[in-house]
Amino acid sequence: MPSTQNVLRVGFVPEHFSSPLHMAIELGFFEREGVVVERVCCPSGTGEMTAKLIDGSLDIAIALTEGLLAGIAKGHDAYKIIGTYVESPLCWAISVGQESKHVDRKSLRNGTIGISRIGSGSHIIPYVLAEQEGWLGDKNNGNLDAPFEFKVLNTFKHMRDSVNDGSSDAFLWERFTTKPYHDSNEVRSVDTITPPWPAFMIAASVRHLPSTEDLRCKESALSKFLAGLTKATEHFVDPLNYETSVQFVQDKMSYTRQDVQDWFSGVRYPKRGCAAISKESLVTCSRILLEAGVISKAQEEDVKAQLSTKYVDAHVAQLV
């Protein structure tokens, strides 16, 4: 029986990306590594998970790369990044209400964007949109506000309701999670946006970073967690398990088979294992966050200077 110190509370978003995490528990991958994982559903996304890492109600979060990185850059020191979960970038749908006047992204300038929480992906990616459209103006101070107002709505449902009741103009959420609501005509898609970095990384509370004794024996709970998760992602994408994996996602998410197959054809989990982190991808992310006005120049320089100490725990992760 694993000791209590190996029980890990893991935050996740209730989306198709989380399928390998569920599979790791249900097929015993974590149990065989000697850790017990307690899933904590976080429907509000990355902002909710970073808040829970800070207040101590989570040990690990599988969250958006940009949210984790920006949080540490802005002073959160309660967690560090320890791995990569989804290597492919996330495609965000830009959605409006069915009766909305908006027909494309360009008309959203100076509009109200519904977000789950401050610091979440739904809050950060609109800055990337504004940067792409040239709406930020002079970015020299790195602290510009995007030309939007933000309305905190907490949940995905509240965001959908808001664009239909007119209290917000649009919201940004992962494409395939939003697609059933496009198909049902609850909300309408006007465009998509895809930032150039891995969609999800893994962060751990500093309370669980390995001690000197753990480092000597290489048996920290976090390393065991990453080993189990790696085996689950390998199992999930193995061509021999394709039919089982597609059905697993369908059963968990109630998506159509075609939607699952379309998503499956583009998603990539880390071939080098979940402990591997691309240094280049985090540096690129910090540069674009600077260009989008999410972080300052000093904070971007801090990412480059202290990546392997302040941002990533190099005793658990492998920077490549």
C-alpha positions as CSV (number, residue, x, y, z in Angstrom):
1,M,0.0,0.0,0.0
2,P,1.5,3.4,-1.0
3,S,2.2,5.7,1.9
4,T,0.1,8.8,2.4
5,Q,2.9,11.0,1.1
6,N,2.4,9.4,-2.3
7,V,-1.3,10.4,-2.6
8,L,-1.5,13.2,-5.1
9,R,-4.4,15.6,-5.8
10,V,-4.3,16.3,-9.5
11,G,-6.3,19.1,-11.1
12,F,-7.6,18.6,-14.6
13,V,-10.1,20.2,-17.0
14,P,-13.1,18.0,-17.9
15,E,-12.2,17.8,-21.6
16,H,-11.0,15.1,-24.0
17,F,-7.4,15.9,-23.4
18,S,-7.7,14.4,-19.9
19,S,-8.5,11.0,-21.3
20,P,-5.0,9.5,-20.7
21,L,-5.1,10.8,-17.0
22,H,-8.4,8.9,-16.5
23,M,-7.0,5.9,-18.3
24,A,-3.9,5.9,-16.1
25,I,-6.1,5.6,-13.0
26,E,-8.6,3.1,-14.4
27,L,-6.0,0.8,-16.0
28,G,-3.7,0.9,-13.0
29,F,-0.6,2.7,-14.4
30,F,-0.3,5.0,-11.3
31,E,-0.9,2.1,-8.9
32,R,1.9,0.1,-10.5
33,E,4.2,3.1,-10.0
34,G,3.3,3.2,-6.3
35,V,1.3,6.4,-6.2
36,V,-2.4,7.1,-5.6
37,V,-4.0,9.9,-7.7
38,E,-7.1,11.7,-6.6
39,R,-8.6,13.6,-9.5
40,V,-9.9,17.1,-8.8
41,C,-12.1,18.4,-11.6
42,C,-11.5,22.1,-12.4
43,P,-14.1,23.3,-14.9
44,S,-12.9,26.9,-14.8
45,G,-9.5,25.8,-16.2
46,T,-6.0,27.1,-15.6
47,G,-6.9,30.1,-13.5
48,E,-8.8,27.8,-11.0
49,M,-5.9,25.3,-10.9
50,T,-3.2,27.9,-10.3
51,A,-5.3,29.3,-7.5
52,K,-5.7,25.9,-6.0
53,L,-1.9,25.2,-6.2
54,I,-1.4,28.5,-4.3
55,D,-3.9,27.8,-1.6
56,G,-2.8,24.2,-1.1
57,S,-5.9,22.3,-2.3
58,L,-4.0,20.8,-5.3
59,D,-0.6,19.0,-5.5
60,I,-0.4,18.8,-9.3
61,A,-2.1,20.7,-12.1
62,I,-2.4,19.7,-15.8
63,A,-2.9,23.2,-17.1
64,L,-2.3,25.5,-20.1
65,T,1.3,26.3,-20.7
66,E,0.8,30.1,-21.1
67,G,-1.1,30.4,-17.8
68,L,1.4,28.4,-15.8
69,L,4.3,30.4,-17.3
70,A,2.7,33.8,-16.9
71,G,1.7,33.0,-13.3
72,I,5.3,32.3,-12.2
73,A,6.6,35.3,-14.2
74,K,4.1,37.6,-12.3
75,G,5.3,36.4,-8.9
76,H,3.5,33.1,-8.1
77,D,6.1,31.0,-6.3
78,A,3.9,28.2,-5.0
79,Y,4.5,25.9,-8.0
80,K,7.0,25.0,-10.7
81,I,6.6,23.3,-14.0
82,I,7.6,19.6,-14.0
83,G,6.5,18.2,-17.3
84,T,4.7,18.3,-20.6
85,Y,1.3,16.7,-21.0
86,V,0.1,17.6,-24.6
87,E,2.8,18.5,-27.0
88,S,0.6,19.8,-29.8
89,P,-0.7,23.4,-29.6
90,L,-4.2,24.2,-28.6
91,C,-6.7,25.4,-31.1
92,W,-9.0,28.0,-29.6
93,A,-12.5,28.7,-31.1
94,I,-13.7,32.3,-31.0
95,S,-17.4,32.1,-30.3
96,V,-20.2,34.6,-30.3
97,G,-24.0,34.4,-29.7
98,Q,-26.3,33.2,-32.4
99,E,-27.9,36.6,-32.8
100,S,-24.6,38.5,-32.5
101,K,-23.7,41.2,-34.9
102,H,-20.1,39.9,-35.0
103,V,-19.2,37.9,-38.1
104,D,-15.4,37.7,-37.8
105,R,-12.6,38.4,-35.3
106,K,-11.9,42.0,-36.6
107,S,-15.2,43.4,-35.2
108,L,-14.3,42.3,-31.7
109,R,-12.0,45.3,-31.1
110,N,-13.2,47.2,-28.0
111,G,-15.7,44.5,-27.2
112,T,-16.3,42.5,-24.0
113,I,-14.7,39.1,-23.8
114,G,-16.1,36.5,-21.4
115,I,-13.4,34.7,-19.4
116,S,-13.4,32.0,-16.8
117,R,-10.9,33.7,-14.5
118,I,-8.1,36.2,-14.5
119,G,-4.9,34.5,-15.6
120,S,-6.7,31.7,-17.4
121,G,-6.1,30.8,-21.0
122,S,-9.4,32.4,-21.9
123,H,-8.0,35.6,-20.5
124,I,-4.5,35.4,-22.0
125,I,-5.2,34.2,-25.5
126,P,-7.3,37.3,-26.4
127,Y,-4.1,39.3,-25.9
128,V,-2.5,37.1,-28.5
129,L,-5.5,37.8,-30.8
130,A,-5.0,41.5,-30.2
131,E,-1.3,41.3,-31.0
132,Q,-2.0,39.4,-34.2
133,E,-4.5,42.0,-35.3
134,G,-2.2,44.9,-34.4
135,W,-4.5,46.4,-31.8
136,L,-1.9,46.8,-29.0
137,G,-0.1,49.8,-30.3
138,D,3.2,50.7,-28.6
139,K,4.3,47.6,-26.6
140,N,7.5,49.0,-25.2
141,N,6.5,48.9,-21.6
142,G,5.1,45.4,-21.9
143,N,2.2,46.2,-19.6
144,L,-0.5,47.2,-22.1
145,D,-4.1,46.2,-21.8
146,A,-5.7,44.6,-24.8
147,P,-8.5,46.6,-26.4
148,F,-11.1,44.5,-24.7
149,E,-13.1,44.6,-21.5
150,F,-13.0,41.3,-19.6
151,K,-16.0,39.8,-17.8
152,V,-15.2,37.0,-15.3
153,L,-17.8,34.3,-15.7
154,N,-16.2,31.3,-13.9
155,T,-17.7,28.5,-16.0
156,F,-17.9,27.5,-19.6
157,K,-21.7,27.5,-19.4
158,H,-21.8,31.0,-18.1
159,M,-19.6,32.1,-21.0
160,R,-22.0,30.6,-23.5
161,D,-25.0,32.2,-21.8
162,S,-23.3,35.5,-21.7
163,V,-22.7,35.8,-25.5
164,N,-26.4,35.0,-26.0
165,D,-27.8,37.4,-23.4
166,G,-25.6,40.2,-24.8
167,S,-23.5,40.8,-21.6
168,S,-20.4,39.8,-23.5
169,D,-19.4,39.9,-27.2
170,A,-17.3,36.7,-27.4
171,F,-15.4,34.1,-25.5
172,L,-12.4,31.8,-26.5
173,W,-12.4,28.2,-25.5
174,E,-10.8,25.0,-26.9
175,R,-12.2,24.2,-30.4
176,F,-13.5,20.6,-29.9
177,T,-14.9,21.3,-26.5
178,T,-16.9,24.1,-28.0
179,K,-17.8,22.3,-31.2
180,P,-21.0,20.5,-29.9
181,Y,-22.4,23.9,-29.0
182,H,-21.6,25.2,-32.5
183,D,-23.3,22.1,-34.0
184,S,-26.4,22.6,-31.8
185,N,-26.5,26.3,-32.8
186,E,-26.3,27.4,-29.2
187,V,-23.3,29.6,-30.0
188,R,-21.6,30.5,-33.3
189,S,-17.9,30.2,-34.3
190,V,-16.4,33.2,-36.1
191,D,-12.7,32.1,-36.2
192,T,-10.0,30.1,-34.5
193,I,-6.5,31.0,-33.1
194,T,-3.6,28.6,-32.3
195,P,-0.6,29.8,-30.3
196,P,2.8,28.2,-31.2
197,W,3.6,26.2,-28.0
198,P,2.5,22.9,-26.3
199,A,-1.1,23.1,-25.1
200,F,-0.7,21.6,-21.6
201,M,2.1,21.3,-19.2
202,I,2.3,19.9,-15.7
203,A,2.9,21.9,-12.6
204,A,3.5,20.8,-9.0
205,S,3.2,22.5,-5.7
206,V,6.6,23.4,-4.2
207,R,5.6,21.3,-1.2
208,H,6.0,18.2,-3.3
209,L,9.3,19.0,-5.0
210,P,11.8,16.2,-4.2
211,S,13.9,16.4,-1.1
212,T,17.7,15.6,-1.0
213,E,16.8,12.0,0.1
214,D,14.3,11.7,-2.8
215,L,17.0,12.9,-5.2
216,R,19.4,10.2,-4.0
217,C,17.0,7.4,-4.6
218,K,15.2,8.9,-7.6
219,E,11.9,7.8,-6.2
220,S,10.0,11.0,-5.6
221,A,6.2,10.8,-5.9
222,L,6.3,13.3,-8.7
223,S,8.7,11.2,-10.7
224,K,6.5,8.2,-10.2
225,F,3.5,10.2,-11.3
226,L,5.2,11.3,-14.5
227,A,6.3,7.7,-15.2
228,G,2.7,6.4,-14.8
229,L,1.3,9.2,-16.9
230,T,3.9,8.6,-19.7
231,K,2.9,5.0,-19.9
232,A,-0.8,6.0,-20.1
233,T,-0.2,8.5,-22.9
234,E,1.9,5.9,-24.8
235,H,-0.9,3.3,-24.4
236,F,-3.6,5.9,-25.5
237,V,-1.9,6.8,-28.8
238,D,-0.6,3.3,-29.6
239,P,-2.1,2.4,-33.0
240,L,-3.0,-1.0,-31.7
241,N,-5.2,0.7,-29.2
242,Y,-6.8,3.2,-31.5
243,E,-10.4,1.8,-31.5
244,T,-10.3,1.4,-27.7
245,S,-9.0,4.9,-27.2
246,V,-11.5,6.5,-29.5
247,Q,-14.3,4.7,-27.7
248,F,-12.9,5.7,-24.3
249,V,-13.1,9.4,-25.3
250,Q,-16.6,8.9,-26.7
251,D,-17.8,7.3,-23.5
252,K,-16.2,10.0,-21.3
253,M,-17.2,13.0,-23.3
254,S,-20.3,12.0,-25.4
255,Y,-18.7,13.4,-28.5
256,T,-19.5,12.0,-32.0
257,R,-17.1,9.4,-33.3
258,Q,-16.1,11.7,-36.2
259,D,-15.2,14.6,-33.8
260,V,-13.1,12.3,-31.7
261,Q,-11.3,10.9,-34.8
262,D,-10.7,14.5,-36.1
263,W,-9.2,15.5,-32.7
264,F,-7.2,12.3,-32.4
265,S,-5.6,12.8,-35.8
266,G,-4.0,16.1,-34.7
267,V,-3.2,15.7,-31.0
268,R,0.4,14.8,-29.9
269,Y,1.4,13.6,-26.5
270,P,5.2,13.7,-25.7
271,K,7.2,11.0,-27.4
272,R,10.1,11.6,-25.0
273,G,7.9,11.1,-22.0
274,C,6.0,13.5,-19.8
275,A,9.1,14.6,-17.9
276,A,10.6,16.2,-21.0
277,I,10.1,20.0,-21.5
278,S,11.2,22.0,-24.5
279,K,13.2,25.0,-23.4
280,E,12.6,26.6,-26.8
281,S,8.9,26.3,-26.5
282,L,8.8,28.1,-23.1
283,V,11.1,30.9,-24.3
284,T,8.9,31.3,-27.4
285,C,5.8,31.4,-25.2
286,S,7.4,34.1,-23.0
287,R,8.3,36.2,-26.1
288,I,4.8,36.1,-27.4
289,L,3.3,36.8,-24.0
290,L,5.6,39.9,-24.0
291,E,4.5,40.9,-27.5
292,A,0.9,40.5,-26.4
293,G,1.4,42.7,-23.4
294,V,0.7,39.8,-20.9
295,I,4.1,40.0,-19.2
296,S,6.7,42.8,-19.0
297,K,10.2,42.9,-20.7
298,A,11.8,42.3,-17.3
299,Q,9.6,39.3,-16.7
300,E,10.4,37.8,-20.1
301,E,14.1,38.2,-19.4
302,D,13.6,36.5,-16.0
303,V,12.1,33.5,-17.8
304,K,15.2,33.2,-20.0
305,A,17.6,33.7,-17.1
306,Q,16.0,31.5,-14.5
307,L,14.1,28.9,-16.6
308,S,15.8,25.9,-15.0
309,T,15.6,27.1,-11.4
310,K,12.6,29.4,-10.8
311,Y,10.2,28.1,-13.5
312,V,11.1,24.5,-14.1
313,D,12.2,22.0,-11.4
314,A,15.1,20.4,-13.2
315,H,15.4,17.7,-10.6
316,V,12.1,16.2,-11.8
317,A,11.8,17.5,-15.4
318,Q,14.3,17.2,-18.3
319,L,14.8,20.4,-20.2
320,V,15.6,19.5,-23.8
